[in-house]
């Protein structure tokens, strides 16, 4: 019965049901001032609850990549570092336990933008300098041993970003590529990576202009991976790449084998970390470098729900939303962030003792009907819909 508002963004469309937009506009929240470490508390639609897990300070700031392993949440704080490492400054990786206490800290030279745990060795991998002069270290969180690895000269001219482990293999995104005169990336967008004798060895897996099946039209056409960014694994075991500047998600089945398949879905706006839920009700941990805060969003959505972060430097205001694989539509579920980037899902059954506390005082959960006042998010919602975009009505989802 409800119409949908449609925002034309790039080559695609982001559809926001009017009912959800109304919920975003009229979510009841407590009339309390947020602590200084948690500016601009985001607001979630009913059915979700938002709180602060941890906040950065002056020594450790701008959280980005994060991963959960060994009953700890590992967060990479980029501090104030150049994306190509030319300032020779360092990021910091912190390990939080379930109560938000810091149990470990490691320095990583450069602008850390990728953080993964190797399931085979238990070593934490951290990449830095996604725009150029890339670096990679492994961290033994038990012995505090940090081992550096050198990359060969980057054929694509940029750096390396996120990583993912699939079927015993490690993959890495080749970020900030140099495009040709026609704006095409003809270099590898994803490499398989192995570490040996202090060197990172790379084997191309997906070329930036490889053919792919468009999941919305079933047509096959060349990719153009102008901005390989986040990597993850979906609920079918496929390697998944977010082409952030290219406004698409790319699926690679049987990655790095002769049976490799490639498909894509356009999403209409820039995305960052994108994850599939598994393991029952749980929580999304969200890093917001601009607000210098790690948030936690509680959800009981079914397994296989796809959540994504839309950074603040995209065409719309930063938000966290869900993705429809059938259409590529992205629907906001939480708004009011500075710039959300890092995103992971942890089932309640796996998160410590289930304590949701943090090192920052918890704010009242939003999205519940027990607030003292109403916060009107009209300005933010209109910014999402109208910032340089045309707004038109459509009768139903495409």
C-alpha positions as CSV (number, residue, x, y, z in Angstrom):
1,X,0.0,0.0,0.0
2,X,3.0,2.3,0.5
3,X,4.7,4.0,-2.4
4,X,8.4,4.1,-2.6
5,X,10.7,7.1,-2.9
6,X,13.4,6.6,-5.5
7,X,16.7,8.3,-5.6
8,X,18.6,8.2,-8.9
9,X,22.2,7.7,-8.0
10,X,24.9,7.1,-10.6
11,X,23.8,4.2,-12.8
12,X,21.4,2.7,-10.3
13,X,18.6,3.4,-7.9
14,X,18.4,3.3,-4.2
15,X,14.8,2.7,-3.1
16,X,13.6,3.7,0.4
17,X,10.2,2.6,1.4
18,X,8.2,5.5,2.7
19,X,7.3,3.6,5.8
20,X,10.9,3.2,6.7
21,X,11.6,6.8,6.0
22,X,8.8,7.7,8.4
23,X,10.3,5.6,11.0
24,X,13.7,7.3,10.5
25,X,12.0,10.6,10.9
26,X,10.1,9.8,14.1
27,X,12.2,7.5,16.1
28,X,11.8,8.1,19.8
29,X,15.0,8.6,21.7
30,X,16.0,9.7,25.2
31,X,16.4,13.4,25.7
32,X,19.9,13.0,27.0
33,X,23.1,14.7,25.8
34,X,25.5,12.2,24.2
35,X,28.9,11.9,25.8
36,X,31.7,13.9,24.1
37,X,33.3,10.7,22.8
38,X,30.1,9.7,20.9
39,X,29.0,12.8,18.9
40,X,25.8,12.6,16.8
41,X,24.5,9.3,18.1
42,X,23.0,7.4,15.1
43,X,19.4,6.4,15.1
44,X,18.0,3.0,14.0
45,X,14.6,2.0,12.7
46,X,12.3,0.0,15.1
47,X,13.5,-3.6,15.4
48,X,17.1,-2.7,15.9
49,X,18.8,-1.1,18.9
50,X,22.0,1.1,18.7
51,X,24.6,1.8,21.3
52,X,28.2,2.8,21.7
53,X,30.8,0.0,22.2
54,X,34.0,2.0,22.3
55,X,35.4,5.4,21.5
56,X,38.7,6.6,20.3
57,X,40.7,9.4,21.9
58,X,43.6,11.6,20.9
59,X,46.2,8.9,21.0
60,X,44.1,6.4,19.0
61,X,41.6,7.9,16.5
62,X,39.7,7.2,13.3
63,X,38.7,3.6,13.7
64,X,38.2,1.7,10.4
65,X,38.9,-2.0,9.8
66,X,37.7,-4.5,12.4
67,X,37.5,-8.2,13.0
68,X,36.2,-10.5,15.7
69,X,38.3,-13.5,16.8
70,X,39.4,-15.2,20.0
71,X,36.7,-13.6,22.0
72,X,38.1,-10.2,21.1
73,X,37.1,-7.4,18.8
74,X,40.2,-6.1,17.0
75,X,39.9,-2.5,15.7
76,X,42.4,-0.7,13.5
77,X,42.7,3.0,14.4
78,X,44.1,4.9,11.5
79,X,45.0,7.9,13.6
80,X,46.0,10.8,11.3
81,X,48.0,9.0,8.6
82,X,48.5,9.5,4.9
83,X,46.8,6.8,2.7
84,X,50.1,6.3,0.8
85,X,52.3,6.2,3.9
86,X,54.4,9.1,2.9
87,X,54.2,10.7,6.3
88,X,55.8,7.6,7.9
89,X,53.2,7.7,10.7
90,X,51.5,4.7,12.3
91,X,48.1,3.2,13.0
92,X,47.2,1.3,16.1
93,X,45.4,-2.0,16.4
94,X,43.5,-2.5,19.7
95,X,42.0,-5.7,21.0
96,X,38.8,-5.2,23.1
97,X,37.2,-7.9,25.2
98,X,33.4,-8.3,25.4
99,X,33.1,-5.6,28.1
100,X,35.0,-3.1,26.0
101,X,38.3,-3.3,28.0
102,X,41.5,-3.0,25.9
103,X,43.5,-6.2,26.3
104,X,46.1,-5.6,23.7
105,X,47.7,-2.9,21.5
106,X,50.0,-3.0,18.4
107,X,51.5,-0.4,16.2
108,X,51.3,-0.8,12.4
109,X,53.3,1.5,10.2
110,X,51.2,3.4,7.8
111,X,47.5,3.9,7.2
112,X,45.9,0.5,8.2
113,X,42.9,-0.3,6.1
114,X,42.7,-4.1,6.2
115,X,42.4,-6.5,9.1
116,X,41.8,-10.2,9.0
117,X,42.5,-13.3,11.0
118,X,44.2,-16.2,9.2
119,X,42.1,-19.2,10.3
120,X,45.0,-21.6,9.6
121,X,47.6,-19.9,11.7
122,X,45.7,-17.7,14.1
123,X,47.8,-14.8,13.0
124,X,46.2,-11.3,12.5
125,X,47.0,-9.8,9.1
126,X,47.0,-6.0,8.8
127,X,47.5,-4.1,5.5
128,X,48.4,-0.5,5.2
129,X,48.6,2.3,2.6
130,X,45.8,1.5,0.1
131,X,46.7,4.3,-2.2
132,X,50.4,3.5,-2.7
133,X,53.6,2.1,-1.0
134,X,51.6,-0.8,0.5
135,X,52.7,-2.7,3.6
136,X,51.5,-5.9,5.4
137,X,52.3,-7.3,8.9
138,X,51.2,-10.3,10.7
139,X,50.6,-10.1,14.5
140,X,50.9,-13.0,16.9
141,X,48.4,-11.8,19.5
142,X,49.7,-14.3,22.0
143,X,53.4,-13.4,21.8
144,X,53.0,-9.8,20.5
145,X,55.3,-10.6,17.7
146,X,54.8,-8.3,14.6
147,X,56.3,-9.5,11.4
148,X,56.6,-7.3,8.3
149,X,56.3,-8.4,4.7
150,X,57.3,-6.5,1.6
151,X,55.2,-6.2,-1.5
152,X,56.7,-6.2,-5.0
153,X,56.2,-3.1,-7.2
154,X,52.5,-2.7,-7.7
155,X,51.7,-3.2,-11.4
156,X,48.4,-1.3,-11.0
157,X,50.2,1.7,-9.5
158,X,48.3,1.9,-6.3
159,X,48.2,-0.1,-3.0
160,X,46.4,-3.0,-1.4
161,X,43.4,-2.9,0.8
162,X,41.1,-5.5,2.3
163,X,41.7,-9.3,2.5
164,X,39.6,-12.4,2.8
165,X,40.3,-16.1,3.4
166,X,38.4,-18.7,1.3
167,X,39.1,-22.4,1.2
168,X,42.5,-22.2,2.6
169,X,43.6,-19.3,0.3
170,X,44.2,-15.6,1.0
171,X,43.0,-12.9,-1.3
172,X,43.7,-9.2,-1.4
173,X,42.1,-6.2,-3.2
174,X,44.4,-4.2,-5.5
175,X,43.2,-0.7,-4.7
176,X,43.6,2.7,-6.3
177,X,44.5,1.4,-9.8
178,X,45.7,3.5,-12.6
179,X,43.1,3.4,-15.4
180,X,43.8,3.7,-19.1
181,X,42.9,6.6,-21.4
182,X,39.3,5.2,-21.6
183,X,39.0,5.0,-17.8
184,X,39.3,1.2,-17.7
185,X,41.2,-0.7,-15.1
186,X,43.1,-3.4,-17.1
187,X,45.2,-4.6,-14.1
188,X,44.3,-7.3,-11.5
189,X,41.6,-6.2,-9.1
190,X,42.0,-9.2,-6.8
191,X,45.2,-11.2,-6.2
192,X,45.8,-14.4,-4.3
193,X,48.5,-13.7,-1.7
194,X,51.0,-15.9,0.0
195,X,53.6,-14.9,2.5
196,X,57.1,-16.4,2.4
197,X,60.6,-15.3,3.6
198,X,59.5,-11.8,4.3
199,X,57.9,-11.3,0.9
200,X,54.2,-11.0,-0.2
201,X,53.8,-13.1,-3.4
202,X,50.9,-12.2,-5.6
203,X,49.0,-14.1,-8.3
204,X,46.2,-12.3,-10.3
205,X,42.7,-13.8,-9.7
206,X,40.3,-11.3,-11.1
207,X,41.3,-8.7,-13.8
208,X,39.7,-5.3,-13.5
209,X,38.0,-5.7,-16.9
210,X,37.1,-9.4,-16.7
211,X,33.8,-10.5,-18.2
212,X,31.0,-10.9,-15.6
213,X,27.3,-11.8,-15.6
214,X,25.0,-9.0,-14.5
215,X,22.6,-10.6,-12.0
216,X,19.8,-8.1,-12.8
217,X,19.8,-8.7,-16.5
218,X,21.7,-12.0,-17.1
219,X,23.8,-10.2,-19.7
220,X,27.6,-10.7,-19.8
221,X,29.7,-7.6,-20.1
222,X,33.2,-6.5,-19.0
223,X,33.7,-5.3,-15.5
224,X,35.5,-2.0,-14.7
225,X,36.9,-2.3,-11.2
226,X,38.0,1.3,-10.8
227,X,37.9,1.1,-7.0
228,X,38.5,-2.4,-5.6
229,X,37.9,-1.9,-1.9
230,X,36.3,-4.3,0.6
231,X,36.5,-8.1,0.4
232,X,34.3,-10.6,2.2
233,X,32.7,-14.1,1.9
234,X,29.0,-14.6,1.3
235,X,26.8,-17.3,2.8
236,X,27.5,-19.5,-0.3
237,X,31.2,-19.4,0.2
238,X,31.8,-17.0,-2.7
239,X,34.5,-14.4,-2.5
240,X,32.8,-10.9,-2.7
241,X,34.4,-7.7,-3.8
242,X,33.0,-4.2,-3.3
243,X,33.9,-1.9,-6.2
244,X,33.3,1.2,-4.1
245,X,33.7,4.0,-6.7
246,X,32.1,1.7,-9.3
247,X,28.9,1.3,-7.3
248,X,28.7,-2.5,-7.5
249,X,29.2,-5.8,-5.7
250,X,31.2,-8.6,-7.6
251,X,30.8,-12.3,-6.7
252,X,33.7,-14.7,-7.5
253,X,32.8,-18.4,-7.2
254,X,35.6,-21.0,-6.9
255,X,38.1,-18.1,-6.7
256,X,41.5,-18.9,-8.1
257,X,40.5,-22.1,-9.7
258,X,39.8,-23.2,-13.3
259,X,36.1,-23.3,-12.3
260,X,36.0,-19.6,-11.3
261,X,32.8,-17.7,-12.1
262,X,32.2,-14.0,-11.9
263,X,28.9,-12.1,-11.5
264,X,28.0,-8.6,-10.5
265,X,25.1,-6.5,-9.2
266,X,24.9,-2.7,-9.5
267,X,23.9,-1.0,-6.3
268,X,23.5,2.6,-7.3
269,X,25.7,4.2,-4.6
270,X,29.1,3.7,-3.0
271,X,29.3,0.9,-0.5
272,X,32.1,0.0,2.0
273,X,32.1,-3.2,4.1
274,X,29.3,-5.5,3.2
275,X,28.6,-8.7,5.2
276,X,26.2,-11.7,5.3
277,X,24.7,-12.7,8.7
278,X,25.1,-16.3,10.0
279,X,24.6,-17.9,13.4
280,X,21.3,-16.4,14.6
281,X,20.6,-13.1,16.4
282,X,23.6,-11.0,17.0
283,X,25.2,-7.6,16.6
284,X,26.8,-5.5,13.9
285,X,29.9,-3.7,15.0
286,X,30.3,-0.4,13.0
287,X,33.3,1.9,12.9
288,X,32.8,5.5,12.2
289,X,36.1,7.3,11.8
290,X,34.6,10.7,11.5
291,X,32.8,10.3,14.8
292,X,35.8,8.4,16.3
293,X,33.4,5.7,17.6
294,X,32.7,2.0,17.4
295,X,29.0,1.4,17.5
296,X,27.1,-1.8,18.0
297,X,23.7,-2.4,16.3
298,X,21.7,-5.3,17.7
299,X,19.6,-7.3,15.3
300,X,17.6,-10.5,15.0
301,X,17.3,-10.6,11.3
302,X,17.4,-14.0,9.6
303,X,20.6,-15.7,8.5
304,X,21.7,-14.5,5.1
305,X,20.6,-10.9,5.6
306,X,23.1,-8.6,3.8
307,X,24.2,-5.5,5.7
308,X,26.3,-2.8,4.2
309,X,27.9,0.5,5.2
310,X,27.6,3.6,3.0
311,X,30.4,6.0,3.8
312,X,29.9,9.7,4.3
313,X,31.9,10.6,1.1
314,X,29.4,8.9,-1.2
315,X,26.5,10.7,-3.0
316,X,24.2,10.3,0.0
317,X,24.6,10.8,3.7
318,X,26.4,8.0,5.5
319,X,24.2,5.2,6.7
320,X,24.0,1.4,7.4
321,X,21.5,-0.5,5.4
322,X,20.4,-3.9,3.9
323,X,21.0,-5.0,0.3
324,X,18.6,-6.9,-1.9
325,X,20.5,-9.3,-4.1
326,X,17.5,-9.6,-6.4
327,X,17.5,-5.9,-7.2
328,X,20.6,-4.2,-5.8
329,X,18.4,-1.9,-3.8
330,X,19.9,-0.6,-0.6
331,X,17.5,0.3,2.3
332,X,18.7,2.3,5.3
333,X,18.2,0.9,8.7
334,X,20.4,3.3,10.7
335,X,21.3,6.9,9.9
336,X,23.1,9.8,11.6
337,X,26.7,8.5,11.2
338,X,29.7,10.7,10.4
339,X,31.1,8.1,7.9
340,X,30.5,4.4,8.6
341,X,33.1,2.1,7.0
342,X,34.1,-1.0,8.9
343,X,31.3,-3.6,9.5
344,X,31.3,-7.1,11.0
345,X,28.6,-9.4,12.3
346,X,29.0,-11.4,15.5
347,X,26.3,-13.8,16.6
348,X,25.2,-13.4,20.3
349,X,26.2,-17.0,20.9
350,X,29.8,-16.2,20.0
351,X,30.3,-12.8,21.7
352,X,32.0,-13.3,25.0
353,X,29.5,-13.6,27.9
354,X,26.9,-11.6,26.0
355,X,27.8,-8.3,27.8
356,X,27.0,-5.4,25.6
357,X,28.9,-2.9,27.7
358,X,31.8,-0.8,26.4
359,X,34.6,1.6,27.5
360,X,32.2,4.4,26.7
361,X,29.1,4.8,28.8
362,X,26.2,3.2,27.0
363,X,23.5,5.4,25.5
364,X,19.9,4.4,25.7
365,X,18.9,2.1,22.8
366,X,17.2,3.8,20.0
367,X,14.3,2.4,18.0
368,X,12.3,1.6,21.2
369,X,9.1,3.3,22.1
370,X,10.2,4.4,25.6
371,X,11.9,7.7,24.9
372,X,11.2,11.1,26.5
373,X,11.1,13.0,23.3
374,X,11.1,12.8,19.5
375,X,14.1,13.6,17.3
376,X,13.1,14.8,13.9
377,X,15.6,13.5,11.3
378,X,13.9,15.4,8.4
379,X,17.0,17.3,7.4
380,X,19.1,14.1,7.2
381,X,16.5,12.1,5.4
382,X,16.1,14.9,2.8
383,X,19.8,15.1,2.4
384,X,19.9,11.4,1.7
385,X,17.2,11.8,-0.9
386,X,17.9,15.2,-2.5
387,X,21.6,15.9,-2.3
388,X,22.2,16.5,-5.9
389,X,19.7,13.9,-6.9
390,X,16.3,13.8,-8.7
391,X,13.5,12.4,-6.6
392,X,10.6,10.5,-8.3
393,X,7.9,8.1,-7.3
394,X,7.6,4.6,-8.4
395,X,4.8,2.2,-7.6
396,X,6.8,-0.9,-6.6
397,X,10.3,-2.2,-6.4
398,X,11.8,-3.1,-9.7
